[in-house]
């Protein structure tokens, strides 16, 4: 039998089980985000929140959808004493325009 120890808070970054435990921990957040009905879907699959270990990517079709998803994250963080570090967070807007050319081919242009 192993010795007892006191775990204060968090999961060790270099521990081999860290990604698994963090995914279990954040599963409720992913379920809440999926149930909002906003975010991106491919077919019936929700792809609005992708997570691995302590990294989360939110994908939304509109700024209002992203705001709603961020509110869900904020509420989850408050309920579970989690801090999202704004300094490490990034936001990227990808605008896809579909235009019809004279030769009747469809091209997509992406603006960053």
C-alpha positions in Angstrom: 0.0 0.0 0.0 1.3 3.5 -0.9 1.7 6.3 1.6 -0.9 9.0 2.0 -0.2 12.4 0.7 -2.0 15.7 0.5 -2.8 17.1 -3.0 -3.3 20.9 -2.7 -4.6 22.0 -6.1 -4.2 21.3 -9.8 -2.5 18.6 -11.8 1.2 18.3 -12.4 2.2 19.4 -15.9 4.7 16.7 -16.6 2.8 13.8 -15.2 1.8 11.2 -17.8 -1.8 11.1 -16.6 -2.3 14.9 -16.7 -3.9 15.1 -20.1 -6.4 12.4 -19.3 -7.3 13.8 -15.9 -7.7 17.3 -17.3 -9.9 16.0 -20.1 -12.1 14.3 -17.6 -12.2 17.5 -15.5 -13.1 19.7 -18.5 -15.7 17.2 -19.9 -18.5 19.0 -18.2 -17.4 22.3 -19.8 -17.4 20.7 -23.2 -20.9 19.2 -22.6 -22.2 22.7 -21.5 -20.7 24.3 -24.6 -22.2 21.7 -26.9 -25.6 22.1 -25.3 -25.7 25.8 -26.0 -26.5 25.2 -29.7 -23.9 27.7 -30.8 -20.5 27.0 -32.2 -19.5 25.1 -35.3 -20.9 21.7 -36.4 -20.0 19.4 -39.1 -23.0 17.3 -39.8 -24.3 16.3 -36.4 -20.9 16.5 -34.8 -20.2 19.5 -32.5 -16.8 21.0 -33.2 -17.2 24.3 -31.4 -14.9 23.3 -28.5 -11.7 21.3 -29.0 -9.7 20.4 -25.9 -6.5 18.6 -25.0 -5.0 18.7 -21.5 -5.4 22.3 -20.3 -5.8 23.8 -23.8 -9.2 24.7 -25.2 -10.0 26.0 -28.7 -13.4 27.6 -29.2 -14.7 27.8 -32.8 -17.8 29.9 -33.5 -19.4 31.2 -36.8 -20.2 34.6 -35.4 -18.9 37.0 -32.7 -22.2 36.7 -30.8 -21.8 32.9 -30.7 -18.2 33.3 -29.5 -19.4 35.7 -26.8 -22.0 33.2 -25.6 -19.5 30.4 -25.5 -17.0 32.6 -23.5 -19.9 33.4 -21.1 -20.3 29.6 -20.6 -16.6 29.3 -19.9 -16.7 32.2 -17.5 -19.6 30.6 -15.6 -17.8 27.2 -15.5 -14.6 28.8 -14.3 -16.4 30.6 -11.5 -18.1 27.4 -10.3 -15.0 25.3 -10.3 -12.4 27.9 -9.2 -10.6 27.8 -12.5 -8.7 30.8 -14.0 -8.4 31.3 -17.7 -5.2 33.3 -18.4 -6.1 36.1 -20.8 -2.4 36.8 -21.4 -2.1 33.3 -23.1 -5.4 33.6 -25.0 -5.6 34.5 -28.6 -8.5 35.4 -30.9 -8.5 34.9 -34.7 -11.1 36.0 -37.1 -11.3 34.1 -40.4 -13.7 35.6 -43.0 -14.5 33.3 -45.9 -16.0 35.0 -48.9 -17.4 33.0 -51.8 -17.4 34.8 -55.1 -18.4 33.6 -58.5 -15.8 34.4 -61.2 -16.6 35.1 -64.9 -15.7 31.5 -65.8 -18.3 30.2 -63.4 -15.9 28.7 -60.9 -16.2 29.3 -57.2 -13.2 30.6 -55.3 -12.8 31.2 -51.6 -10.8 34.2 -50.3 -9.6 34.3 -46.7 -8.8 37.5 -45.0 -6.9 37.6 -41.7 
